[in-house]
């Protein structure tokens, strides 16, 4: 009985250790994002962050490639897309994490919301996302110069 319990505990522990958390960096280089800002007359700072997965049409095909090579590349892109669809749930979770990471890094790099922000709206699908937020801090003269009114 003790040996069976020990064996079961060992299997559970090993399986827990072998599963790693999803890595949002899996999307590195595969998405496009935009960040737009709006400062209201009373100093309220709003933003819209949009992200989308890059598709085959987002990646330019060189015009000097022969037609057969362009057709083959389109087929490869389609096959890649179909493989990605098989892992849809896991990818959606990763995509949520990538949107959060992209927004966080964009806010940090731009210096727009110095005291953090609250989300007013969030919309996330498998291949695109939009987050609308309001900064916790009001606009300074420097913000108005940098981001406009």
TANORRA-V359939 format. One record per residue. N is the residue number from 1. RES is the residue in three letters. PSI is psi in degrees with one decimal (999 if undefined). Layout:
n={N;N}
res={RES;RES}
psi={PSI;PSI}
This chain:
n={1;2;3;4;5;6;7;8;9;10;11;12;13;14;15;16;17;18;19;20;21;22;23;24;25;26;27;28;29;30;31;32;33;34;35;36;37;38;39;40;41;42;43;44;45;46;47;48;49;50;51;52;53;54;55;56;57;58;59;60;61;62;63;64;65;66;67;68;69;70;71;72;73;74;75;76;77;78;79;80;81;82;83;84;85;86;87;88;89;90;91;92;93;94;95;96;97;98;99;100;101;102;103;104;105;106;107;108;109;110;111;112;113;114;115;116;117;118;119;120;121;122;123;124;125;126;127;128;129;130;131;132;133;134;135;136;137;138;139;140;141;142;143;144;145;146;147;148;149}
res={UNK;UNK;UNK;UNK;UNK;UNK;UNK;UNK;UNK;UNK;UNK;UNK;UNK;UNK;UNK;UNK;UNK;UNK;UNK;UNK;UNK;UNK;UNK;UNK;UNK;UNK;UNK;UNK;UNK;UNK;UNK;UNK;UNK;UNK;UNK;UNK;UNK;UNK;UNK;UNK;UNK;UNK;UNK;UNK;UNK;UNK;UNK;UNK;UNK;UNK;UNK;UNK;UNK;UNK;UNK;UNK;UNK;UNK;UNK;UNK;UNK;UNK;UNK;UNK;UNK;UNK;UNK;UNK;UNK;UNK;UNK;UNK;UNK;UNK;UNK;UNK;UNK;UNK;UNK;UNK;UNK;UNK;UNK;UNK;UNK;UNK;UNK;UNK;UNK;UNK;UNK;UNK;UNK;UNK;UNK;UNK;UNK;UNK;UNK;UNK;UNK;UNK;UNK;UNK;UNK;UNK;UNK;UNK;UNK;UNK;UNK;UNK;UNK;UNK;UNK;UNK;UNK;UNK;UNK;UNK;UNK;UNK;UNK;UNK;UNK;UNK;UNK;UNK;UNK;UNK;UNK;UNK;UNK;UNK;UNK;UNK;UNK;UNK;UNK;UNK;UNK;UNK;UNK;UNK;UNK;UNK;UNK;UNK;UNK}
psi={-47.2;-39.8;-40.0;-42.1;-41.3;-41.6;-44.5;-45.0;-40.3;-43.6;-43.3;-45.3;-41.5;-42.0;-34.8;-38.8;-30.6;-21.8;125.9;152.9;153.3;144.2;109.0;-17.5;-6.5;-22.5;0.9;128.4;-1.2;5.8;160.9;141.4;156.1;152.1;117.0;145.7;156.4;122.5;122.2;162.7;-27.7;10.7;1.3;130.9;119.8;158.6;159.4;123.9;125.0;139.9;147.9;151.3;138.4;134.0;177.1;-33.8;-20.2;-23.6;117.3;140.6;130.7;136.3;-19.2;1.7;142.3;154.5;-42.8;-40.1;-38.1;-41.3;-43.9;-39.3;-41.0;-40.1;-41.9;-41.2;-40.1;-42.7;-42.1;-41.5;-43.1;-38.3;-42.4;-36.1;-27.7;-26.8;37.4;-46.9;-46.8;-40.0;-34.9;-41.9;-43.9;-38.0;-42.3;-45.2;-37.5;-40.5;-45.6;-45.4;-45.4;-42.5;-45.8;-48.2;-38.5;-43.8;-44.7;-47.9;-36.0;-26.6;21.1;-52.6;92.7;-27.5;25.6;-173.9;166.0;143.8;129.9;-32.3;143.8;131.6;116.8;124.8;-178.7;-34.4;1.0;160.3;155.1;130.9;126.6;132.0;168.3;131.2;147.2;-23.2;152.3;165.0;135.1;173.1;-39.5;-42.4;-42.5;-39.6;-42.8;-41.0;-10.0;169.6;999}
